[in-house]
Structures are given as structure tokens and as C-alpha cells.
Amino acid sequence: MNTRDLQAFVAVVESGSMVRAAERLHLTQPGLTRRVQNLETTLGVELLDRQGKPLKPTAAGNEVYALARTVLRAVDDLLSVASPDSEPAGELRIGMPPFLADVALEKPVDLLRSVFPRLTLRVTAGWSPGLLQSVEQAALDASIVLMPSGFAPPETLHATPLAFLPTVIVAARSLDLPDAPLTLADLARYEWVLNQDGCGMRSALRRALEAAGLPFNVAVEAFGSELQLSLVARGLGIGLVTADILERTAHRAALRIIEATDFRTGVDVWFVHGSLPGRLMRPVDLLRSSLTDAMAEGGMAVHREGAERAPITRLT
């Protein structure tokens, strides 16, 4: 089986067009069509539904597409073993929690694209437990994950602590809460407005409450910090948010910070990856260091080898 035929089919599926796929591979359209037909003849099955636009794979085509990507990735890895100093190419699949991507990923992506122009970056947003599982299953090459204090990385992964991400508990100024610092027992009397289950910050709060034998009551699960803060500002519950997002929100004037005496409000930021082909080691090292720099610029308490943790900014 010719890997060029696999490349042609993958390009057609990903672009949805023979014309765009031919342009992507620098082929003529008839030449591309012949390669796809060669693959269909070799496998003895029709791979594309040619009746509609954009072109879509048949049921068999979907299976072949997934397997073809695996084969092509393996070929890239073999070539990188033969030429370990060659320029990184292919894909780098990165996972990251949604809000952290907004504040820390822009500069690292720009840097990776400028240093490794032949490398395609694929960023997947998701909650930390799912991202961690995806790295373990090799569905992602590397990921940032937010984990509660005491997290023990799986032994099968390479894990580096990057930073401590401070969070703050917030409530509506109109809510009748004492001005003095509160305990977890005090906070447990209120309902919460939080991300869906799987969020690292929510997990840290839940674990702290459960360890103290206290109830954990969620009034609203909402995706997105701005929506959550708007609900908190209207008194629907108390919330948990990173300090930088609180300072940027349009609802800041309607919110107050609640000090907790027995809850360390924050999560640890980890960078994790599995066993990587040689071609991805330099890009992953650059990604890790540039993410650390981006988080430091954003005021996060980063971990640097040989240096103490930076101080945590307290908001009022």
C-alpha cells in the first residue's frame, strides 16, 4: 500500500474537496483522484460519498481515515528517528482548560509557529481529568491540567509543575455576608455557581468540603466565567474564579471577595506529556518554557527550577 495514496485520502477528508486537497498536496486534481481511486481499489471498498458537497467519507471511509492518520503519523515518527536533527513537522496535539487558553496560549502558539513553521498545532479545550486521560491514551501529545493540591501524576506520564493559580471566592455585594473572614463551615451554608464537574477549581473546592464533612451544594452549573460571574452578581450563589478574570469582568463592581480561613484557594498547574517521538521533543520543551513565561507575565506564581515560588497577589 502506497502512503501517498493514504495522504491523498486524508487530505480530501480534511478539506472536503478534491480541489483544495490537490492544492494542499501540490498535485493536479486528476493526479489526486487517481491516488484516492488506487486506495479504494486496494481496499476493495468505496471511501467517499461523491453525491454531495462537501465530500464526506462513507462509513468505511471514516474507519480508514482514522487508521490512515495513525499510519502516516507512524511514518513521520520513523523518519524522525532516521533524522533526529531534522526540522519538526507533522502535528503537535495540545490540550488545555478553556479559560487558561485565553490567558496563556497566544504567545506560546506564536512562538511555536515562528520557530517550527512546518509543525501543525492542534489545540483541544477541555476539563483537566479528560485532558489527562487523553494524554494517557496518546490522543494528545501534551496538555496543561489544573489539579487540586496533593495531585499525584500517573507514573506513565512525564509531569512538570508549572505554577500555582490563585483563585478567589466571590459573592454579590448585595448578599448578606459578614465582613470578617469565613470558614468552610460558614461557606457550606451557601449554594455555588460553578463550572461543570471536571473543572480543577471545582474539584479542589469539593474535596475540601468533603474532607471537612460539609455539604457541597451547587445552585447553577454554567460554562464560561463571565456568565458565572453575572449569576453570582445577581445573588444566585457564591462563586470561584481566578484573580485575573475577576479584575477583567464587567461585573467587578457588583462583586466582593470572601476570605476563607481554612481553604487554600487555588489549584496547581501541571504540564504533562507521554512518550514522544524525537521530532516533537524540541517543540514540547519550547511549549513548556513559553507557557511558564506567559503565566509569569500574567501574574501567576510560577515554579522555576532553582527558584522559589513567586508571591501570590491578594485582591481586595
Residue pairs with C-beta under 8 A, 6 or more apart in sequence:
1 39
1 42
2 35
2 38
2 39
3 71
3 72
3 75
4 35
5 35
5 36
5 38
5 39
5 42
6 39
6 68
6 71
6 72
7 25
7 35
7 72
8 21
8 25
8 27
8 32
8 35
8 36
8 39
9 35
9 36
9 39
9 47
9 61
9 64
9 65
9 68
10 65
10 68
10 69
10 72
11 21
11 24
11 25
11 32
12 18
12 21
12 32
12 36
12 48
12 55
13 55
13 56
13 57
13 61
13 65
14 21
15 21
15 24
16 53
16 54
16 55
16 56
17 53
17 54
17 55
18 29
18 32
18 33
18 55
19 29
21 32
22 28
22 29
22 31
22 32
25 32
27 35
36 47
36 48
39 47
39 64
40 46
40 47
43 60
43 64
45 58
45 60
45 64
46 58
46 60
46 61
47 57
47 58
47 60
47 61
47 64
48 55
48 56
48 57
48 58
48 61
49 55
49 56
49 57
49 58
49 61
57 64
57 65
73 90
73 91
76 89
76 90
76 277
76 279
77 277
77 278
77 279
79 86
80 86
80 88
80 277
80 278
80 279
81 277
81 278
84 278
84 279
86 279
87 116
87 118
88 116
88 118
88 119
88 279
88 280
88 282
88 283
89 118
89 119
89 279
90 119
90 120
90 279
90 280
91 119
91 120
91 121
91 122
91 141
92 112
92 119
92 120
92 121
92 122
92 141
92 142
92 280
92 283
92 284
92 287
93 122
93 124
93 139
93 140
93 141
93 142
94 121
94 122
94 123
94 124
94 140
94 141
94 142
94 143
94 287
95 123
95 124
95 125
95 126
95 131
95 134
95 135
95 140
95 142
95 143
95 144
95 145
96 104
96 105
96 123
96 124
96 125
96 131
96 143
96 144
97 125
97 126
97 127
97 128
97 131
97 144
97 145
97 146
97 199
97 200
98 125
98 126
98 223
98 224
99 225
99 242
99 245
100 144
100 146
100 165
100 269
101 123
101 125
103 244
103 245
103 294
103 298
104 144
104 291
104 294
104 295
104 298
105 123
105 291
105 294
106 294
107 290
107 293
107 294
107 297
108 286
108 287
108 290
108 291
108 294
109 121
109 123
111 286
111 290
112 119
112 121
112 283
112 286
112 287
112 290
113 119
113 121
115 283
115 286
116 282
116 283
116 286
119 283
124 131
124 134
124 140
126 134
127 195
127 196
127 198
127 199
127 200
128 145
128 146
128 147
128 198
128 199
128 200
128 203
129 198
129 203
130 198
131 140
131 143
131 144
131 145
132 143
132 145
132 154
132 157
132 272
134 140
134 143
135 141
135 142
135 143
135 157
135 272
135 273
135 274
136 154
136 156
136 157
136 274
138 274
141 273
141 274
141 276
141 280
141 284
142 271
142 272
142 273
142 276
142 284
142 287
142 288
143 271
143 272
143 273
144 162
144 269
144 270
144 271
144 291
145 200
145 269
145 270
145 272
146 165
146 199
146 200
146 201
146 267
146 268
146 269
146 270
147 200
147 203
147 267
147 268
147 270
148 200
148 203
148 204
148 207
148 267
148 268
149 204
149 264
149 267
149 268
151 268
151 270
153 159
153 270
153 272
156 274
157 272
157 273
157 274
158 272
158 273
158 274
159 270
159 271
159 272
160 270
160 271
160 272
160 288
161 268
161 269
161 270
161 303
162 269
162 270
162 271
162 288
162 291
162 292
162 295
162 302
162 303
163 268
163 269
163 292
163 295
163 296
163 300
163 301
163 302
163 303
164 266
164 267
164 268
164 269
164 300
164 301
164 303
164 309
164 312
165 242
165 266
165 267
165 268
165 269
165 300
165 301
166 242
166 243
166 265
166 266
166 300
166 301
166 312
166 313
167 201
167 204
167 240
167 241
167 242
167 243
167 265
167 266
167 267
168 240
168 241
168 242
168 243
168 246
168 257
168 258
168 265
168 315
169 187
169 238
169 239
169 240
169 257
169 258
169 259
169 260
169 263
169 265
170 229
170 232
170 238
170 239
170 240
170 241
170 246
170 255
170 256
170 257
170 258
171 177
171 190
171 232
171 238
171 239
171 255
171 256
171 258
172 232
172 233
172 234
172 235
172 254
172 255
172 256
173 254
173 255
173 256
174 235
174 254
175 235
175 238
177 256
177 258
178 186
181 259
181 260
181 261
182 258
182 259
182 260
182 261
183 260
183 261
183 262
184 208
184 209
184 212
184 214
184 260
184 262
184 263
185 212
185 214
187 238
187 258
187 260
187 263
188 209
188 212
188 214
188 215
188 216
188 217
190 217
190 237
190 238
191 217
191 218
191 219
191 236
191 237
191 238
192 205
192 216
192 217
192 218
192 219
192 237
192 238
192 239
192 240
193 218
193 219
193 220
193 222
193 228
193 231
193 232
193 236
193 237
193 238
193 239
194 201
194 202
194 205
194 218
194 220
194 221
194 222
194 228
194 239
194 240
195 201
195 202
195 221
195 222
195 223
195 228
196 202
196 221
196 223
197 221
200 267
201 240
201 241
201 242
201 267
202 240
204 266
204 267
205 216
205 240
205 263
206 216
208 263
209 215
209 216
210 216
212 262
218 237
219 236
219 237
220 228
220 231
220 236
220 237
222 228
222 231
225 241
225 242
225 245
225 249
226 249
226 250
226 251
228 239
228 241
229 239
229 241
229 245
229 246
229 249
229 251
229 255
230 251
231 237
231 239
232 238
232 239
232 251
232 255
233 251
233 254
233 255
238 258
240 265
241 249
243 299
243 313
243 315
244 298
244 299
246 252
246 255
246 257
246 315
247 315
249 255
257 315
257 316
266 312
269 295
269 300
271 287
271 288
271 291
273 284
276 284
292 302
292 303
292 304
295 302
296 302
296 310
299 313
300 310
301 309
301 310
301 311
301 312
302 309
302 310
303 309
